[in-house]
Amino acid sequence: ITEQLDHAIGGGSLTYESVFNEGRSRLSLYGSGQHTSRASYYGGNGGDPEMTAEAARFYGNTSDAIFVGGGQFSHAITSLFGPSAVLVAGSEYQYNTVRDAMPGYQRQIDQTTGDLGTYAQLQIAPGEPLSVALGARLDWLRINGRYQYESQLTAPDVRTFVVVNPRLSVIGQLTEALSWRVGYASGFRGPQAFDEDFHLSTLSGEARLVQ
C-alpha cells in the first residue's frame, strides 16, 4: 500500500498601512496569492502481483490557485458617541480555482469561485461599563464548476449566492476582575469543493466524491 504526494507551492503577500488624522484613522490595503501544484498517488497492490495493473490507475494531479485582496478603514469617532466609538469598514475579494483529476477514481473537478465581501461595524460605549458592537457583512459568491463522478460528467454548474450576516456583541464590566458578554453572529460557507477535502480523506483510505 503506497501514498505519495509531491507538492510545488509558491506565493506571496503585500500589505500597505497608513495612520493619519492624528492617529484616529487607519487605512490598510492588502493582497496575497498562492499556487499549489500537486502530483499524488494513493494505491498499491496489497501484495498481490495480479493487482499491479489495477494499482497503476490511482495517480492524480491537482492545480489550486487562490488570491485574496482588499482594504479596511477604521476611524475613532470623538463627537457623535463619545471618545470611545470606533467605525470599521472594508471590502475583500477572494478568488479560487481548483482543478483536480484522479482518473483511477473517475473523479475530475474544474471549479472557479469568486467571493466579494463588504462589511462594517460600529463599536460604541454608551456609558461605562457597557460596550456595544453592531455590524454586518454582505457576501456575493459565484461558483462555476464542472464535475465528473465515476463515468458521469456534469454540465457546467453556475450558482450565485447573496448573503447578509449580522453581528451583535454587548460587553459589560461587573468588577475589575469580572466581565460579561452577550453576542450573536452568523456565518456562511458556500457549497464549493475545497482542495483540502479530497486529499485529507484519501489519506485515510477513502476516495471522496464531492458534489
MOCOR-V7781 format. One record per helix or strand of 3 or more residues. SS is the DSSP state (A for helix, B for strand). FROM is the first residue (numbers start at 1). TO is the last residue. If there is no record, write none. Layout:
BEGIN
<<SS FROM TO> <SS FROM TO>>
END
This chain:
BEGIN
<<B 2 20> <B 25 43> <A 49 55> <B 59 77> <B 85 102> <A 103 105> <B 107 127> <B 130 149> <B 157 173> <B 179 185> <A 195 203>>
END
